[in-house]
Amino acid sequence: MRISQDFAPTGPDTGRTARRRPARVRAAAALTAAVAFALVLTGCGGGDGPAPKSASGKSSADADRVEPLAAPPAPKLPVTVDSADGTKVTIGSTDRIVPLTGSLSEIVFTLGFGKQVVARDITATFEQAEKLPVVTRAHDVSAESVLSLKPTIVLADTTTGPSEAIDQIRDAGIPLLVVEPAKGLDDVGRRIDTVAEALGVPSAGTELKERTEKRIADVQKSIPDHADGKKPRVAFLYLRGSASVYLLGGAESGASSLLEAAGAVDAGKESGLNKDFTAITSEALAKAAPDAILLMTKGFESVGGMDGLVKIPGIAETPAGMDRRVVTVDDGVLLNYGPRTDRVLTEIVEQLYAKGGKGR
C-alpha cells in the first residue's frame, strides 16, 4: 500500500487494502489519519520570495486550487463502465456526485463537474471543495451521510472502506464506481480516462490527460544537467511526530515515480527496500545515504521542522541531514498523481536543484 493523503497507516503495510483490513488495524489507521488531519488544520507559514512557477504558469501558492477545463462537453449518458471490484456500473446522471477520495475529487472538479459535487472526503483539501460537507469519519466512509445527500453517482477507489459502507451504498441502488488507485505517473492518464468515461465525457478526459501529460513533460525539460554526472539520492520519509510515526519509503511507497521523473534516485528503493515503508533506523538511513529528504509539509512540521528532523536517530548522519537539505510538498497533493502533478513535480525540481540544491 502506498501512503497518500487518502490513507495514513500507522506502520509498514500488511499487504491488504483498507477495505479488507481487520477492525483493529482500521481503527489504528483512523487514529493516525485523525492526527494527520488535525495537523492539516493548523496551517503553515509561507516562505520568503516568489513561489516557483509550473509549466502551466501556476505558482506553488496555487497548489490548493484546481484548474478546470475551459469548456467541458455535456455528458452523454447513460453509460455502463467496469468497476475495479469486478462489477459493472450504469450511470444515468451526474447531477449529484460524491467522490470518496481527495484525488478523485481533484479529477472530477478539473473535468468541470465541481458544481455537481455535493460532498467530499476529508482529504479533498483544495479550495473549491473546502465548503462541501464531509462524509467520512477519519478515513472511514459514513454510508448514512452519503445516502442522505441523494447522490446519482459515487466514486471510490480500492482503498475506500469499510466494505460494509460500500455495500450499503450499493444496496440502496446508488451507482458506485471503484477505481484502481494511482501508484505512479503512468497511472495519471488511466485514472483521468476512467473518471471521464464514468461521467459521460470521454473527450474531456482525453483533453485533460493530454494537458496534464504535456505539462509534466515540460517540467521535466527544465531539470538541470547533473554537473558531476550523478543523480541526487532522495529518501521519502513519512512522519507524524504526534503519533510517533517515522517511516522510510521503499519501492512501493508511491514516491519513486515522482523522484525518478525529477531526475533523482529513490534512495530507499535503491538501498533495497522493496516494500512500501519500513521503520526508520540508523542502519536503514545509512544504507540509503540520501542527499536530500522528501517530506509532506505537515509531516515536516509535526517533528518541529529542520531542527526536530535532525534529532530523529540517523538523520543527522546522512548527507541530507548534514546539509539540512529537504524538499517539502503539501500533503493534499503530493501523491495524487492527477491533474496537478505537474505542480508537484515543479516544486520538487525547484527545491531539489535551487541554489546548488541546498535545503533549508
Contacts in CASP RR format, 6 or more apart in sequence:
PFRMAT RR
TARGET T0000
AUTHOR 0000-0000-0000
METHOD contacts of the structure
MODEL  1
MRISQDFAPTGPDTGRTARRRPARVRAAAALTAAVAFALVLTGCGGGDGP
APKSASGKSSADADRVEPLAAPPAPKLPVTVDSADGTKVTIGSTDRIVPL
TGSLSEIVFTLGFGKQVVARDITATFEQAEKLPVVTRAHDVSAESVLSLK
PTIVLADTTTGPSEAIDQIRDAGIPLLVVEPAKGLDDVGRRIDTVAEALG
VPSAGTELKERTEKRIADVQKSIPDHADGKKPRVAFLYLRGSASVYLLGG
AESGASSLLEAAGAVDAGKESGLNKDFTAITSEALAKAAPDAILLMTKGF
ESVGGMDGLVKIPGIAETPAGMDRRVVTVDDGVLLNYGPRTDRVLTEIVE
QLYAKGGKGR
1 7 0 8 1.000
1 9 0 8 1.000
1 13 0 8 1.000
1 15 0 8 1.000
1 16 0 8 1.000
1 17 0 8 1.000
1 18 0 8 1.000
1 159 0 8 1.000
1 252 0 8 1.000
1 276 0 8 1.000
2 181 0 8 1.000
2 183 0 8 1.000
2 252 0 8 1.000
2 253 0 8 1.000
2 254 0 8 1.000
2 276 0 8 1.000
2 335 0 8 1.000
3 9 0 8 1.000
3 238 0 8 1.000
3 247 0 8 1.000
3 253 0 8 1.000
3 254 0 8 1.000
3 276 0 8 1.000
3 277 0 8 1.000
3 335 0 8 1.000
4 103 0 8 1.000
4 123 0 8 1.000
4 181 0 8 1.000
4 254 0 8 1.000
4 334 0 8 1.000
4 335 0 8 1.000
4 336 0 8 1.000
5 102 0 8 1.000
5 103 0 8 1.000
5 123 0 8 1.000
5 125 0 8 1.000
5 296 0 8 1.000
5 331 0 8 1.000
5 332 0 8 1.000
5 333 0 8 1.000
5 334 0 8 1.000
5 335 0 8 1.000
5 336 0 8 1.000
6 101 0 8 1.000
6 102 0 8 1.000
6 103 0 8 1.000
6 121 0 8 1.000
6 123 0 8 1.000
6 139 0 8 1.000
6 157 0 8 1.000
6 159 0 8 1.000
6 181 0 8 1.000
7 18 0 8 1.000
7 29 0 8 1.000
7 33 0 8 1.000
7 139 0 8 1.000
7 159 0 8 1.000
8 29 0 8 1.000
8 32 0 8 1.000
8 33 0 8 1.000
8 36 0 8 1.000
8 139 0 8 1.000
8 240 0 8 1.000
9 29 0 8 1.000
9 32 0 8 1.000
9 277 0 8 1.000
10 28 0 8 1.000
10 29 0 8 1.000
10 31 0 8 1.000
10 32 0 8 1.000
10 243 0 8 1.000
10 245 0 8 1.000
11 245 0 8 1.000
11 247 0 8 1.000
11 277 0 8 1.000
11 279 0 8 1.000
12 247 0 8 1.000
12 275 0 8 1.000
12 276 0 8 1.000
12 277 0 8 1.000
12 278 0 8 1.000
12 279 0 8 1.000
13 252 0 8 1.000
13 275 0 8 1.000
13 276 0 8 1.000
13 277 0 8 1.000
14 21 0 8 1.000
14 25 0 8 1.000
17 158 0 8 1.000
17 159 0 8 1.000
18 26 0 8 1.000
18 29 0 8 1.000
18 139 0 8 1.000
18 159 0 8 1.000
18 160 0 8 1.000
18 161 0 8 1.000
19 158 0 8 1.000
19 159 0 8 1.000
19 160 0 8 1.000
19 161 0 8 1.000
19 162 0 8 1.000
19 163 0 8 1.000
19 166 0 8 1.000
20 163 0 8 1.000
21 29 0 8 1.000
26 140 0 8 1.000
26 161 0 8 1.000
26 162 0 8 1.000
29 138 0 8 1.000
29 139 0 8 1.000
30 137 0 8 1.000
30 138 0 8 1.000
30 139 0 8 1.000
30 140 0 8 1.000
31 138 0 8 1.000
31 243 0 8 1.000
32 240 0 8 1.000
32 243 0 8 1.000
32 245 0 8 1.000
33 122 0 8 1.000
33 138 0 8 1.000
33 139 0 8 1.000
34 138 0 8 1.000
35 240 0 8 1.000
35 242 0 8 1.000
35 243 0 8 1.000
36 240 0 8 1.000
36 298 0 8 1.000
36 331 0 8 1.000
37 122 0 8 1.000
37 138 0 8 1.000
38 242 0 8 1.000
39 240 0 8 1.000
39 242 0 8 1.000
39 298 0 8 1.000
39 299 0 8 1.000
39 301 0 8 1.000
39 302 0 8 1.000
40 125 0 8 1.000
40 298 0 8 1.000
40 331 0 8 1.000
40 332 0 8 1.000
42 298 0 8 1.000
42 301 0 8 1.000
43 298 0 8 1.000
44 297 0 8 1.000
44 298 0 8 1.000
44 301 0 8 1.000
50 59 0 8 1.000
51 59 0 8 1.000
51 60 0 8 1.000
51 61 0 8 1.000
51 62 0 8 1.000
52 59 0 8 1.000
52 60 0 8 1.000
52 346 0 8 1.000
52 347 0 8 1.000
52 350 0 8 1.000
53 59 0 8 1.000
53 346 0 8 1.000
54 60 0 8 1.000
54 215 0 8 1.000
54 219 0 8 1.000
54 342 0 8 1.000
54 343 0 8 1.000
54 345 0 8 1.000
54 346 0 8 1.000
55 214 0 8 1.000
55 215 0 8 1.000
55 216 0 8 1.000
55 218 0 8 1.000
55 219 0 8 1.000
55 222 0 8 1.000
55 342 0 8 1.000
55 346 0 8 1.000
56 67 0 8 1.000
56 215 0 8 1.000
56 342 0 8 1.000
56 343 0 8 1.000
58 67 0 8 1.000
58 343 0 8 1.000
60 343 0 8 1.000
60 346 0 8 1.000
60 347 0 8 1.000
60 350 0 8 1.000
62 343 0 8 1.000
63 330 0 8 1.000
63 333 0 8 1.000
63 340 0 8 1.000
63 343 0 8 1.000
63 344 0 8 1.000
63 347 0 8 1.000
64 125 0 8 1.000
64 126 0 8 1.000
64 127 0 8 1.000
64 330 0 8 1.000
64 333 0 8 1.000
65 126 0 8 1.000
65 127 0 8 1.000
65 128 0 8 1.000
66 106 0 8 1.000
66 109 0 8 1.000
66 110 0 8 1.000
66 126 0 8 1.000
66 128 0 8 1.000
66 339 0 8 1.000
66 340 0 8 1.000
67 110 0 8 1.000
67 339 0 8 1.000
67 340 0 8 1.000
68 109 0 8 1.000
68 110 0 8 1.000
68 111 0 8 1.000
68 112 0 8 1.000
68 114 0 8 1.000
69 110 0 8 1.000
69 111 0 8 1.000
69 112 0 8 1.000
69 204 0 8 1.000
69 207 0 8 1.000
69 208 0 8 1.000
69 211 0 8 1.000
72 111 0 8 1.000
72 112 0 8 1.000
72 113 0 8 1.000
72 201 0 8 1.000
72 204 0 8 1.000
73 201 0 8 1.000
73 203 0 8 1.000
73 204 0 8 1.000
74 201 0 8 1.000
75 94 0 8 1.000
75 199 0 8 1.000
75 200 0 8 1.000
75 201 0 8 1.000
76 200 0 8 1.000
76 201 0 8 1.000
77 91 0 8 1.000
77 92 0 8 1.000
77 93 0 8 1.000
77 94 0 8 1.000
77 200 0 8 1.000
78 90 0 8 1.000
78 91 0 8 1.000
78 92 0 8 1.000
79 90 0 8 1.000
79 91 0 8 1.000
79 92 0 8 1.000
79 197 0 8 1.000
79 198 0 8 1.000
79 200 0 8 1.000
80 88 0 8 1.000
80 89 0 8 1.000
80 90 0 8 1.000
80 91 0 8 1.000
81 88 0 8 1.000
81 89 0 8 1.000
81 91 0 8 1.000
81 177 0 8 1.000
81 194 0 8 1.000
81 197 0 8 1.000
81 198 0 8 1.000
82 88 0 8 1.000
82 89 0 8 1.000
83 89 0 8 1.000
83 176 0 8 1.000
83 177 0 8 1.000
83 178 0 8 1.000
84 157 0 8 1.000
84 158 0 8 1.000
84 178 0 8 1.000
84 179 0 8 1.000
84 180 0 8 1.000
85 158 0 8 1.000
85 178 0 8 1.000
87 178 0 8 1.000
89 175 0 8 1.000
89 176 0 8 1.000
89 177 0 8 1.000
89 198 0 8 1.000
90 175 0 8 1.000
91 152 0 8 1.000
91 153 0 8 1.000
91 175 0 8 1.000
91 177 0 8 1.000
91 198 0 8 1.000
91 199 0 8 1.000
91 200 0 8 1.000
92 152 0 8 1.000
92 153 0 8 1.000
92 175 0 8 1.000
93 152 0 8 1.000
93 153 0 8 1.000
94 113 0 8 1.000
94 116 0 8 1.000
94 152 0 8 1.000
94 153 0 8 1.000
94 199 0 8 1.000
94 200 0 8 1.000
95 116 0 8 1.000
95 152 0 8 1.000
96 116 0 8 1.000
96 118 0 8 1.000
96 149 0 8 1.000
96 150 0 8 1.000
96 151 0 8 1.000
96 152 0 8 1.000
96 153 0 8 1.000
97 108 0 8 1.000
97 113 0 8 1.000
97 114 0 8 1.000
97 116 0 8 1.000
97 117 0 8 1.000
97 118 0 8 1.000
97 151 0 8 1.000
97 152 0 8 1.000
97 153 0 8 1.000
97 154 0 8 1.000
97 155 0 8 1.000
97 199 0 8 1.000
98 117 0 8 1.000
98 118 0 8 1.000
98 119 0 8 1.000
98 135 0 8 1.000
98 146 0 8 1.000
98 149 0 8 1.000
98 151 0 8 1.000
98 153 0 8 1.000
98 154 0 8 1.000
98 155 0 8 1.000
99 105 0 8 1.000
99 107 0 8 1.000
99 108 0 8 1.000
99 117 0 8 1.000
99 120 0 8 1.000
99 121 0 8 1.000
99 124 0 8 1.000
99 154 0 8 1.000
99 155 0 8 1.000
100 121 0 8 1.000
100 135 0 8 1.000
100 136 0 8 1.000
100 141 0 8 1.000
100 146 0 8 1.000
100 154 0 8 1.000
100 155 0 8 1.000
100 156 0 8 1.000
100 157 0 8 1.000
100 160 0 8 1.000
101 121 0 8 1.000
101 123 0 8 1.000
101 124 0 8 1.000
101 155 0 8 1.000
101 156 0 8 1.000
101 157 0 8 1.000
101 159 0 8 1.000
101 160 0 8 1.000
102 120 0 8 1.000
102 121 0 8 1.000
102 123 0 8 1.000
102 124 0 8 1.000
102 125 0 8 1.000
102 129 0 8 1.000
102 332 0 8 1.000
102 336 0 8 1.000
103 123 0 8 1.000
103 157 0 8 1.000
103 181 0 8 1.000
103 182 0 8 1.000
103 191 0 8 1.000
103 336 0 8 1.000
103 337 0 8 1.000
103 338 0 8 1.000
104 155 0 8 1.000
104 156 0 8 1.000
104 157 0 8 1.000
104 179 0 8 1.000
104 191 0 8 1.000
104 195 0 8 1.000
105 117 0 8 1.000
105 120 0 8 1.000
105 121 0 8 1.000
105 124 0 8 1.000
105 126 0 8 1.000
105 129 0 8 1.000
106 124 0 8 1.000
106 126 0 8 1.000
106 333 0 8 1.000
106 336 0 8 1.000
106 338 0 8 1.000
106 339 0 8 1.000
106 340 0 8 1.000
107 191 0 8 1.000
107 192 0 8 1.000
107 195 0 8 1.000
107 196 0 8 1.000
107 208 0 8 1.000
107 338 0 8 1.000
107 339 0 8 1.000
108 114 0 8 1.000
108 117 0 8 1.000
108 155 0 8 1.000
108 195 0 8 1.000
108 199 0 8 1.000
109 117 0 8 1.000
109 126 0 8 1.000
109 128 0 8 1.000
109 129 0 8 1.000
110 208 0 8 1.000
110 339 0 8 1.000
111 192 0 8 1.000
111 195 0 8 1.000
111 196 0 8 1.000
111 199 0 8 1.000
111 201 0 8 1.000
111 204 0 8 1.000
111 205 0 8 1.000
111 208 0 8 1.000
112 204 0 8 1.000
113 199 0 8 1.000
114 128 0 8 1.000
117 129 0 8 1.000
117 132 0 8 1.000
118 132 0 8 1.000
118 133 0 8 1.000
118 149 0 8 1.000
118 151 0 8 1.000
119 132 0 8 1.000
119 133 0 8 1.000
119 134 0 8 1.000
119 135 0 8 1.000
119 145 0 8 1.000
119 146 0 8 1.000
119 149 0 8 1.000
119 151 0 8 1.000
120 129 0 8 1.000
120 132 0 8 1.000
120 133 0 8 1.000
120 134 0 8 1.000
120 135 0 8 1.000
121 134 0 8 1.000
121 135 0 8 1.000
121 136 0 8 1.000
121 139 0 8 1.000
121 141 0 8 1.000
122 134 0 8 1.000
122 136 0 8 1.000
122 138 0 8 1.000
122 139 0 8 1.000
123 139 0 8 1.000
123 332 0 8 1.000
124 130 0 8 1.000
124 132 0 8 1.000
125 330 0 8 1.000
125 331 0 8 1.000
125 332 0 8 1.000
126 332 0 8 1.000
126 333 0 8 1.000
133 145 0 8 1.000
133 149 0 8 1.000
134 145 0 8 1.000
135 141 0 8 1.000
135 142 0 8 1.000
135 145 0 8 1.000
135 146 0 8 1.000
135 149 0 8 1.000
136 142 0 8 1.000
139 161 0 8 1.000
140 161 0 8 1.000
140 162 0 8 1.000
140 165 0 8 1.000
141 156 0 8 1.000
141 160 0 8 1.000
141 161 0 8 1.000
141 162 0 8 1.000
141 165 0 8 1.000
141 166 0 8 1.000
141 169 0 8 1.000
142 165 0 8 1.000
143 164 0 8 1.000
143 165 0 8 1.000
143 166 0 8 1.000
143 168 0 8 1.000
143 169 0 8 1.000
146 154 0 8 1.000
146 165 0 8 1.000
146 169 0 8 1.000
146 174 0 8 1.000
147 168 0 8 1.000
147 169 0 8 1.000
147 172 0 8 1.000
147 174 0 8 1.000
151 174 0 8 1.000
152 174 0 8 1.000
152 175 0 8 1.000
153 174 0 8 1.000
153 175 0 8 1.000
153 176 0 8 1.000
153 177 0 8 1.000
153 198 0 8 1.000
153 199 0 8 1.000
154 169 0 8 1.000
154 174 0 8 1.000
154 175 0 8 1.000
154 176 0 8 1.000
154 177 0 8 1.000
155 176 0 8 1.000
155 177 0 8 1.000
155 179 0 8 1.000
155 195 0 8 1.000
155 198 0 8 1.000
156 166 0 8 1.000
156 176 0 8 1.000
156 177 0 8 1.000
156 178 0 8 1.000
156 179 0 8 1.000
157 178 0 8 1.000
157 179 0 8 1.000
157 180 0 8 1.000
157 181 0 8 1.000
158 178 0 8 1.000
158 179 0 8 1.000
158 180 0 8 1.000
158 181 0 8 1.000
159 181 0 8 1.000
160 166 0 8 1.000
160 178 0 8 1.000
166 176 0 8 1.000
166 178 0 8 1.000
169 176 0 8 1.000
170 176 0 8 1.000
177 194 0 8 1.000
177 198 0 8 1.000
179 191 0 8 1.000
179 194 0 8 1.000
179 195 0 8 1.000
180 187 0 8 1.000
180 190 0 8 1.000
180 191 0 8 1.000
180 194 0 8 1.000
181 187 0 8 1.000
182 188 0 8 1.000
182 190 0 8 1.000
182 191 0 8 1.000
182 335 0 8 1.000
182 336 0 8 1.000
182 337 0 8 1.000
182 338 0 8 1.000
183 252 0 8 1.000
183 254 0 8 1.000
183 257 0 8 1.000
183 337 0 8 1.000
184 254 0 8 1.000
184 256 0 8 1.000
184 257 0 8 1.000
184 258 0 8 1.000
184 337 0 8 1.000
185 216 0 8 1.000
185 257 0 8 1.000
185 258 0 8 1.000
185 261 0 8 1.000
185 337 0 8 1.000
185 341 0 8 1.000
186 257 0 8 1.000
187 337 0 8 1.000
188 209 0 8 1.000
188 212 0 8 1.000
188 213 0 8 1.000
188 216 0 8 1.000
188 337 0 8 1.000
188 338 0 8 1.000
188 341 0 8 1.000
189 209 0 8 1.000
189 212 0 8 1.000
189 213 0 8 1.000
189 338 0 8 1.000
191 337 0 8 1.000
191 338 0 8 1.000
192 205 0 8 1.000
192 208 0 8 1.000
192 209 0 8 1.000
192 212 0 8 1.000
192 338 0 8 1.000
192 339 0 8 1.000
193 202 0 8 1.000
193 205 0 8 1.000
193 206 0 8 1.000
193 209 0 8 1.000
195 205 0 8 1.000
196 202 0 8 1.000
196 204 0 8 1.000
196 205 0 8 1.000
196 206 0 8 1.000
196 208 0 8 1.000
197 205 0 8 1.000
208 339 0 8 1.000
211 339 0 8 1.000
212 338 0 8 1.000
212 339 0 8 1.000
212 341 0 8 1.000
212 342 0 8 1.000
215 342 0 8 1.000
216 261 0 8 1.000
216 341 0 8 1.000
216 342 0 8 1.000
216 345 0 8 1.000
218 342 0 8 1.000
219 342 0 8 1.000
219 345 0 8 1.000
219 346 0 8 1.000
219 349 0 8 1.000
220 261 0 8 1.000
220 262 0 8 1.000
220 263 0 8 1.000
220 345 0 8 1.000
222 346 0 8 1.000
222 349 0 8 1.000
223 262 0 8 1.000
223 263 0 8 1.000
223 349 0 8 1.000
223 353 0 8 1.000
224 353 0 8 1.000
226 232 0 8 1.000
231 263 0 8 1.000
231 264 0 8 1.000
231 265 0 8 1.000
232 263 0 8 1.000
232 264 0 8 1.000
232 265 0 8 1.000
232 291 0 8 1.000
232 292 0 8 1.000
232 352 0 8 1.000
232 357 0 8 1.000
233 264 0 8 1.000
233 265 0 8 1.000
233 267 0 8 1.000
233 270 0 8 1.000
233 288 0 8 1.000
233 289 0 8 1.000
233 290 0 8 1.000
233 291 0 8 1.000
233 292 0 8 1.000
233 319 0 8 1.000
234 259 0 8 1.000
234 262 0 8 1.000
234 264 0 8 1.000
234 265 0 8 1.000
234 266 0 8 1.000
234 267 0 8 1.000
234 290 0 8 1.000
234 291 0 8 1.000
234 292 0 8 1.000
234 293 0 8 1.000
234 294 0 8 1.000
234 327 0 8 1.000
234 352 0 8 1.000
235 248 0 8 1.000
235 249 0 8 1.000
235 266 0 8 1.000
235 267 0 8 1.000
235 268 0 8 1.000
235 285 0 8 1.000
235 288 0 8 1.000
235 290 0 8 1.000
235 292 0 8 1.000
235 293 0 8 1.000
235 294 0 8 1.000
235 318 0 8 1.000
235 320 0 8 1.000
236 248 0 8 1.000
236 249 0 8 1.000
236 250 0 8 1.000
236 253 0 8 1.000
236 254 0 8 1.000
236 255 0 8 1.000
236 259 0 8 1.000
236 266 0 8 1.000
236 268 0 8 1.000
236 293 0 8 1.000
236 294 0 8 1.000
236 295 0 8 1.000
237 246 0 8 1.000
237 247 0 8 1.000
237 248 0 8 1.000
237 249 0 8 1.000
237 280 0 8 1.000
237 293 0 8 1.000
237 294 0 8 1.000
237 295 0 8 1.000
238 245 0 8 1.000
238 246 0 8 1.000
238 247 0 8 1.000
238 249 0 8 1.000
238 253 0 8 1.000
238 277 0 8 1.000
238 296 0 8 1.000
238 299 0 8 1.000
239 245 0 8 1.000
239 246 0 8 1.000
239 247 0 8 1.000
239 295 0 8 1.000
239 296 0 8 1.000
239 299 0 8 1.000
239 300 0 8 1.000
239 302 0 8 1.000
239 303 0 8 1.000
239 309 0 8 1.000
239 312 0 8 1.000
240 299 0 8 1.000
240 302 0 8 1.000
241 299 0 8 1.000
241 302 0 8 1.000
241 303 0 8 1.000
242 302 0 8 1.000
246 279 0 8 1.000
246 280 0 8 1.000
246 312 0 8 1.000
247 277 0 8 1.000
247 278 0 8 1.000
247 279 0 8 1.000
247 280 0 8 1.000
248 268 0 8 1.000
248 273 0 8 1.000
248 277 0 8 1.000
248 278 0 8 1.000
248 279 0 8 1.000
248 280 0 8 1.000
248 284 0 8 1.000
248 285 0 8 1.000
248 288 0 8 1.000
249 255 0 8 1.000
249 266 0 8 1.000
249 268 0 8 1.000
249 269 0 8 1.000
249 273 0 8 1.000
249 276 0 8 1.000
249 277 0 8 1.000
249 278 0 8 1.000
250 256 0 8 1.000
250 266 0 8 1.000
250 268 0 8 1.000
250 269 0 8 1.000
250 272 0 8 1.000
250 273 0 8 1.000
250 274 0 8 1.000
250 275 0 8 1.000
250 276 0 8 1.000
250 277 0 8 1.000
250 278 0 8 1.000
251 266 0 8 1.000
251 268 0 8 1.000
251 269 0 8 1.000
251 272 0 8 1.000
251 273 0 8 1.000
251 274 0 8 1.000
251 275 0 8 1.000
251 276 0 8 1.000
252 274 0 8 1.000
252 275 0 8 1.000
252 276 0 8 1.000
253 266 0 8 1.000
253 269 0 8 1.000
253 276 0 8 1.000
253 277 0 8 1.000
254 276 0 8 1.000
254 335 0 8 1.000
255 266 0 8 1.000
255 294 0 8 1.000
255 334 0 8 1.000
255 335 0 8 1.000
256 266 0 8 1.000
256 269 0 8 1.000
257 337 0 8 1.000
258 334 0 8 1.000
258 335 0 8 1.000
258 341 0 8 1.000
258 344 0 8 1.000
258 345 0 8 1.000
258 348 0 8 1.000
259 265 0 8 1.000
259 266 0 8 1.000
259 294 0 8 1.000
259 348 0 8 1.000
260 266 0 8 1.000
261 345 0 8 1.000
262 345 0 8 1.000
262 348 0 8 1.000
262 349 0 8 1.000
262 352 0 8 1.000
264 292 0 8 1.000
264 348 0 8 1.000
264 352 0 8 1.000
267 288 0 8 1.000
267 289 0 8 1.000
267 290 0 8 1.000
267 291 0 8 1.000
268 284 0 8 1.000
268 288 0 8 1.000
268 290 0 8 1.000
270 288 0 8 1.000
271 284 0 8 1.000
271 287 0 8 1.000
271 288 0 8 1.000
271 289 0 8 1.000
272 287 0 8 1.000
273 284 0 8 1.000
273 288 0 8 1.000
278 284 0 8 1.000
280 312 0 8 1.000
280 313 0 8 1.000
280 314 0 8 1.000
281 313 0 8 1.000
281 314 0 8 1.000
282 313 0 8 1.000
282 314 0 8 1.000
282 317 0 8 1.000
285 314 0 8 1.000
285 315 0 8 1.000
285 317 0 8 1.000
285 318 0 8 1.000
286 314 0 8 1.000
286 317 0 8 1.000
286 318 0 8 1.000
288 318 0 8 1.000
289 318 0 8 1.000
289 319 0 8 1.000
290 318 0 8 1.000
290 319 0 8 1.000
290 320 0 8 1.000
291 319 0 8 1.000
291 320 0 8 1.000
291 323 0 8 1.000
291 325 0 8 1.000
292 320 0 8 1.000
292 323 0 8 1.000
292 325 0 8 1.000
292 326 0 8 1.000
292 327 0 8 1.000
292 352 0 8 1.000
292 357 0 8 1.000
292 359 0 8 1.000
293 309 0 8 1.000
293 315 0 8 1.000
293 318 0 8 1.000
293 320 0 8 1.000
293 321 0 8 1.000
293 325 0 8 1.000
293 326 0 8 1.000
293 327 0 8 1.000
294 326 0 8 1.000
294 327 0 8 1.000
294 328 0 8 1.000
294 329 0 8 1.000
294 348 0 8 1.000
295 309 0 8 1.000
295 326 0 8 1.000
295 327 0 8 1.000
295 328 0 8 1.000
295 329 0 8 1.000
296 328 0 8 1.000
296 329 0 8 1.000
296 330 0 8 1.000
296 331 0 8 1.000
296 334 0 8 1.000
297 328 0 8 1.000
297 329 0 8 1.000
297 330 0 8 1.000
297 331 0 8 1.000
298 331 0 8 1.000
299 331 0 8 1.000
300 309 0 8 1.000
300 326 0 8 1.000
300 328 0 8 1.000
303 309 0 8 1.000
303 311 0 8 1.000
303 312 0 8 1.000
306 324 0 8 1.000
306 326 0 8 1.000
306 360 0 8 1.000
309 315 0 8 1.000
309 321 0 8 1.000
309 326 0 8 1.000
310 316 0 8 1.000
310 321 0 8 1.000
310 324 0 8 1.000
315 321 0 8 1.000
316 322 0 8 1.000
319 325 0 8 1.000
320 326 0 8 1.000
323 358 0 8 1.000
323 359 0 8 1.000
324 358 0 8 1.000
324 359 0 8 1.000
324 360 0 8 1.000
325 357 0 8 1.000
325 358 0 8 1.000
325 359 0 8 1.000
326 351 0 8 1.000
326 359 0 8 1.000
326 360 0 8 1.000
327 347 0 8 1.000
327 348 0 8 1.000
327 351 0 8 1.000
327 352 0 8 1.000
327 359 0 8 1.000
328 351 0 8 1.000
329 344 0 8 1.000
329 347 0 8 1.000
329 348 0 8 1.000
333 340 0 8 1.000
333 343 0 8 1.000
333 344 0 8 1.000
334 344 0 8 1.000
336 344 0 8 1.000
351 357 0 8 1.000
351 359 0 8 1.000
END
